[in-house]
Amino acid sequence: MSNGGSDIDLVSEREEIHIRDPIHGTLPVSAREIKLIDHPYFQRLRNIKQLGFADLSFPGATHTRYAHSLGAMHVATRCFDRLFPTRGHNLGADLPVAELPDRVRARFRQAVRLAMLFHDLGHAPLSHTTEMLMPSVGELGLGGFSGNDVQRRASHEDYTLKIVLDSALGDAVRGQFEDDGISPQDVAELIVGNTWQGQSVRFRHGGIDYAPALRQIVSSECDADRMDYLQRDSFYCGVSYGKFDADWLIDNVVPVIDDGAVHLGIRSRAIFSFEDFLLSRYHMFATVYLHYTPVIFEKMLSRYFEDARGEFDLPADIERYCMLDDVDLWSTLRKSKHPWARRIAERRPFVLLDERNEGH
């Protein structure tokens, strides 16, 4: 995990360690962040594949939500540092916002790092593939974070919020960062992104609301999540479609003030990079994410869940939920005598007879 290993006793003697990553190179991580990364609820992501069944078509696609979360945190930090540089390092004289005081900037920056680190905590086994088994969001007890329809099926984002707000990991966040003025609620609000409708003054300074820009770094059309997964998925799948000029795009993000709030903008000179970024995402969906083989296996898994109810479930109880990962699902499939489970475990998909892209 790092130079010299990931032994927490060694980490505690240093303020920062460096994790080697094939996409971004060296990822600096603080000792306090390592204590959260080493928590079992985060370590669980080591056993959640990023792309579900995709490795059945792209053998290299065995990368995990764990590595993606670390990479996304690094990208988010780069975006934040470009938007809000440290005092004396303002890289653009035309920036419309004043430099943040060191303590305020450090709090905002750390909150963004934690939100990006935790944004995928709630993924179920095989990532999106098993979300069809999730209970209603009302069963999770998220309060105002549930939204207006508590009868809707919960998503991995809802489970993420539950883990951050109401679990041992949330307690660990308080223990490590409460003195910095960061609470699990702050982290959850940034994870929710622009869909959060609640009122908060936690990310205001000098009469300006910085929350919109911070949330856009975490969740938007140009967020750190997509900037990492497109490059990471492209690399591990062995395709060239998800590549774009990430450095130039990040170098040209800029804060924009509108109605007393700061938003994330992009300089006009990088508009082609942004368009390429959007096209890269489209091409990855067309060639990888919607490849017919993993789609067929997802359909077969859905039939198995419908026909063999109770063999594998996703509980609302967060402690039980965080005990489940890909290993548990594959173990269930291999032990099952149900014909759909047998077909999946033995890799016997349907044969593709015809494929049409209507409207193209």
N, C-alpha and C positions, 0 to 999 in steps of 0.2 A: 504493500500500500504506500509506503514511503521509504526514503532512504533509511536503512537500518531497521525496517519493519514497522509494525503499528502498535507495539507494546505501549499501553497507556502510561506506564511508569516512566518510560523514556520520553514520551510526548510531554508529560507534565513538567519536565525539566526545561522545556523550550517554549517560547512564546508562539512559534510557528513551525509547521512542518511543510514539506512539499510532496505532493502526490503526482506521480507520473501518469500522464494521460496521452493516448495515441492521437487524439484530435487536437487538443490545445497545448500540449507540452507539459509544463509544470503548473500545478494548481496549488497556490499557497492556502493553507488552512490553519486557523488558530487552534491552540490547545483546548480552549473552551468549546470550539465547534467540534473538535474530535470527540469530546465527551458525549456530545449529542449524536454524532455519526456512529459511535460505538454502541449506542442504545439498541437493544434487540428489535425495536419497532422500525428503526431505520435499516439495520443490518438485514432485516427480512427482504429488502429490495434486491439483495444479492441473488435471491432465488425467484425473482419475477422477471421473466424475459421482456425486453422492451417491445418486441414485435409479435408476441403470441406464437402462432403457427408458422410465421414467415420463414423460419429456418428449414422448413420442409421443402421450400423452393430455393432459398438462398442459404446454403449451409453455414456461411459465416455469421448469419444473423442470430447469434446466441448471446449478444450483449444484453445488459440488464438495466433496469430502472435505477439501480444503485449508481452505476457509472454515469448514466445520463444526468442524474440529479447533481452529482458533483460537478460535471461539466457545465450544466446550466447555471449553477451558482457562480462559476468563474466568469461566464459570459455576462451575467447580470451585473457583476461587479465592474467589469470593463465598461458596460453601458453607463452605470451610475457614475463612475469616475470621469467619464467623458462629459456627462451632463452637468455634474457638480464637482469641478476640480478643487483640489485643496488650495488654501490661501497662497497666493503668489504664483500659482501654476495655471491661471486662467488661460486656456489655449485658444480662446476666441474673444477678441475685444468686443464683439457685437452681442455677446450673451446678454439676454434681457433680465437676468436675475442677479442679485448681489451674492457675493460669496457667503456661504453658510459658516457660522461659527463652528470651530472644530468639534465641540461636544455635540452640537445638533447634527452636523454632518455625519459624525461617527455613528450616532444612533440611527439615523435614516439608512445609512449604508449597511449597518449590521442587520437591521430589520429586513431589508431587501435580500441580503444573503441568506437569512434563515427562511424567508418565504420561498425563495427559489430552491433551496436545499430540500425543503419539505413538500414541495408542490405535488409530488407524486406518491406520497406516503400511503394513500388510500387505495392504490391499485390492487385489484383482485388477481388471483392466479391467471397467468397468461395475459395480463394487462386487460385490455378492453373486452377480450373474448368472453369472459364470464360475467360481465355486468348484468346480464339478463337475469341472474339469480338474486340480485340485491333486493332487500326489503323496501318498504316505503320509507321515505326520508323521515317521516314523523316518528318512526321507531328508533331513530338515532338520537332524538332529544337534542337537536341543535338550536332550539329557540329561534331567534330572529334570523339565524343563518339558514333556516330551512326554506325560506321563501314563502310565498303565499299559498302554495299547493302542497300540503303535507302528505297528500295521498300519492303523489308522484313517486316513481321508482327512484331510489337513491342512486347516485353516481359515485365514481371514485373520488370526485372532488368533495362530495359530502362526507365520505369516510375520512378523507384527508383532514377536513375541518374538525371532525370528531376527535381524531388522534391528537391534533394540535391543541384543541381546547379542553379536552376532557380525558386525559390519559396520563400515564406515568411520564411519557415524553414531554407533555405540556408542563408537568411539574419540573422536569429537568431544565426546560427553557427558563422557567422562573428562577430556578436555583443558579443558573449560570449568568443570566442577563437582566435580572430584575434591577440590579444596582445601576444598570445603564439606561433604565427607563423603558425597557422593552418587555412587553407581556405577550402571552400566547394570543390574546385578542388582536394585538397589533399585527402579528404575523398572519393570522387568519384573514384579516381585512385585506392585506396585500395579496394573499393567495386568491381570494374571491375575484379580485380585479375590478374592472369597470362595472360589473354586475352588482357590486355592493351598493345598496341604497341607504344604508344607515348613516347617521351623522357622527362624525368623529373630528376631534381637534388634535389628535395625536401626531399628525404630520403637518401641522401648521407652524409657521415661523414668520415673524415680522409682518403679520397680517396676510400672508400668502399661503394658500393651500398647496402643498407639494404632493399630496396623496395621488392625484391622477397620474402624474408622471411615474411615481414609484410603482403604482399598480400596472401601468403600461409596460414597464420593464419586465414584470412577472407574467402578465397575461394581456395580450393585445395582438393586432395583426403583425406587429414587428417586435416580438418579445424574445427574451433569452431562451425560453423553452424551445421555440421553433428553430432559433439559430443553432442551438446545440443538436437537436434530434435530427435535423435535416443532414447536417454534416456527419453525424455519428452513424445514422442509418445507412447513408450512402456508402460510407467507408466499410462497414461490416457486411453489407449486402453485396459489395463488389460492383456497384453501379456508379455511373458518373452523373446521374440526373439531379442529385440533391446538392450540388456544389454551387456556391455563389461567393461573391467577394465580401466575406464577413468583416474583414479588417476595415475596408473602405466604408462599409455601411455603419459600423460602430463608430468610426472616426468622425462621422458626419451626423450623428444624432445631436440634437440641440434642444434646450428647454424653450418652450413657447408659453407665454403668459396670456391667458384669456379669462376675463371676468374674475380676476383675483386668484386664479388657480394656474399651476404649472402643468403643462402637458409635454409629451415627448414628440418632437418634430424631427424632420430630416431635411438637411440642406438640399437645395435643388441640384447641386452638382453630383449628388449620390442617388438621384431618382432612378437612374438606370440600374444601379445596384439593387435598389428596392424592388424594381420590377422583375429583375432576375431572381431575387429571393422568392417572390410570389410564384413565378413560373417554376422554380425548382420544387416548391411544395406541390404544385399541381402535377408535375411530372412524377414525383415520388408516389403520389396517390395512384396515378394511372399505371405505373409500372411495378410498384412494390406493395404498397398498402392494400391495393385492391387486386392483387394478383389472384388468379382464379384458384390456385391450389389452397392457400390459406383460407380463402373465402369458403371453399367447399368443406374444409375441415371444421370451420366455424358453424356451418349449417348442420353438419353431422353432429357436432357437439350440442347444438340447440335441440335437435331431435332426441338425443340421449337424455338431456335434462328434462324434457317434456315427458318422455316415456318412463323414465326411472327416477321419479321424484323421491327425494330423500336420500339417495345414494351420495350426493354431494350438495351441500348447501353453504350459503354465505350468511353467517349470523349477524344480528344487529349489535350483539355484545362485542365491544371493541377489543377486549382481551382475547376472546376466542377467535375473532376475525384476524388478529395480528399473528395468530399461530398458523395460519394457512398460507401456502405459497405454491409454486408450480409443482414442487415435489409431491405435495399432498394430492393435487389433482391427478397427476400422472399415475400415482400409486392407486388411486381409486379406479381410474380407467383400466389399468392392467389387471386389477383384481376382479373387476366386474365381469359378469357372464352375459351382460346385455349385448345384443348384436351391434348396436351403434358404438358402444365403448370398445368392443373387439375390433371393429373396423378402424377406429382412430388409433388404438394402441398398436395395431399391426400395419398401420399406414396403408390402408386400402381405400383410397378416395374414389369418388365417382370419376368417370372418364369424361373429359370435356368434348362435347360433340359440336358445339357452336358457340361463338362469342360475338356479341354485337354491341356497338357503341352508338345507341340511337342519338340522332341529332348532331353527329360529328361528321 
